[in-house]
Amino acid sequence: MKKWIIGTLIIVLIGASMYCATYFWIIPAVAKMMMPFKWNHIPLDQKREVVKSYLGTSITDQMWDVRGDIWVVRKSNYEYTLNVDYSKDTVATNYSIQYQFRNSFFDKTGTLVSKGQ
């Protein structure tokens, strides 16, 4: 009976450690590797037209009252969101890139990059 309890505890500990490693290390590492390539070089301190010509049309193009643009890209189980904020002169002042990973076992959201003034 004692061997059965020890064996069960070892299996549970191995399973828990694999879950934690996946949740806290593997998912964020893969998210950084799969991030859209153009998003590595966001042109800060540039006019909105320059940013849009580099990144393409945003999903908030018609709603300029939010004074920012949002791009969303889905890759496999990951969804990436790029938020670019502008000053009153439509100059890109800061941006952030978030990811969300979803599947049957995990649901994780995190920030990959946040730069600006």
C-alpha positions as CSV (number, residue, x, y, z in Angstrom):
1,M,0.0,0.0,0.0
2,K,2.8,2.4,0.9
3,K,4.5,1.8,-2.5
4,W,1.3,2.5,-4.3
5,I,0.9,5.9,-2.5
6,I,4.6,6.9,-3.2
7,G,4.2,5.9,-6.8
8,T,1.0,8.0,-7.2
9,L,2.6,11.0,-5.5
10,I,5.6,10.8,-7.9
11,I,3.3,10.6,-10.9
12,V,1.3,13.6,-9.6
13,L,4.5,15.6,-9.0
14,I,5.8,14.8,-12.4
15,G,2.5,15.8,-14.0
16,A,2.3,19.0,-12.0
17,S,5.9,20.0,-12.9
18,M,5.3,19.4,-16.6
19,Y,2.1,21.5,-16.4
20,C,3.9,24.3,-14.7
21,A,6.9,24.2,-17.1
22,T,4.5,24.3,-20.0
23,Y,2.4,27.1,-18.6
24,F,5.2,29.4,-17.3
25,W,8.0,28.7,-19.7
26,I,7.2,26.9,-22.9
27,I,4.0,28.8,-23.9
28,P,5.7,32.3,-23.5
29,A,8.9,31.1,-25.3
30,V,6.9,29.8,-28.3
31,A,4.8,33.0,-28.3
32,K,8.0,35.1,-28.7
33,M,9.3,32.8,-31.5
34,M,5.9,32.9,-33.4
35,M,5.3,36.6,-33.1
36,P,4.8,38.3,-36.6
37,F,8.2,39.3,-38.0
38,K,7.2,42.9,-38.9
39,W,6.2,43.5,-35.3
40,N,9.9,43.2,-34.2
41,H,10.5,46.6,-35.8
42,I,7.6,49.0,-35.0
43,P,8.5,52.5,-36.3
44,L,8.0,54.7,-33.2
45,D,8.2,58.5,-33.5
46,Q,6.8,58.3,-37.0
47,K,3.5,59.5,-38.4
48,R,0.4,57.3,-38.5
49,E,0.7,57.0,-42.3
50,V,4.2,55.6,-42.0
51,V,3.2,53.1,-39.4
52,K,0.1,52.0,-41.4
53,S,2.1,51.7,-44.6
54,Y,4.6,49.4,-42.8
55,L,2.0,47.3,-40.8
56,G,-1.0,47.4,-43.1
57,T,-4.7,48.3,-42.3
58,S,-5.7,48.0,-38.7
59,I,-9.0,46.8,-37.4
60,T,-9.7,50.2,-35.8
61,D,-9.1,52.1,-39.0
62,Q,-12.6,53.5,-39.2
63,M,-12.7,54.4,-35.5
64,W,-10.0,57.1,-35.2
65,D,-11.6,58.5,-32.1
66,V,-9.7,56.0,-30.0
67,R,-6.4,57.7,-31.1
68,G,-4.7,54.4,-31.6
69,D,-4.6,51.4,-34.0
70,I,-5.0,47.7,-33.2
71,W,-3.8,44.8,-35.3
72,V,-4.7,41.2,-34.5
73,V,-3.0,38.1,-36.0
74,R,-3.9,34.5,-35.3
75,K,-1.3,31.8,-35.6
76,S,-2.3,28.3,-34.5
77,N,-3.5,28.5,-30.9
78,Y,-2.0,31.9,-30.4
79,E,-3.7,35.3,-31.0
80,Y,-1.4,38.3,-31.1
81,T,-2.6,41.9,-30.5
82,L,-0.6,44.9,-31.4
83,N,-1.7,48.3,-29.9
84,V,-0.1,51.5,-31.2
85,D,-0.9,54.7,-29.5
86,Y,-0.5,58.1,-31.1
87,S,-0.1,61.7,-29.9
88,K,-2.4,64.5,-30.9
89,D,-0.1,65.1,-33.9
90,T,-0.6,61.4,-35.0
91,V,2.9,60.5,-34.1
92,A,3.4,56.9,-32.7
93,T,4.3,57.3,-29.1
94,N,4.1,53.8,-27.7
95,Y,3.1,50.3,-28.5
96,S,2.5,47.0,-26.8
97,I,2.2,43.4,-28.0
98,Q,0.1,40.9,-26.2
99,Y,-0.5,37.2,-26.8
100,Q,-3.3,34.8,-25.8
101,F,-2.8,31.1,-26.0
102,R,-5.9,28.8,-25.9
103,N,-6.4,25.1,-26.2
104,S,-8.2,22.4,-24.2
105,F,-5.8,22.5,-21.3
106,F,-4.4,26.0,-21.2
107,D,-5.6,29.6,-21.4
108,K,-2.8,32.1,-21.0
109,T,-2.5,35.8,-21.7
110,G,0.7,37.7,-21.5
111,T,2.6,40.8,-22.7
112,L,5.6,40.2,-25.0
113,V,6.7,43.8,-25.6
114,S,5.7,47.2,-24.3
115,K,7.7,50.2,-25.5
116,G,7.2,53.9,-25.6
117,Q,7.5,57.2,-23.8
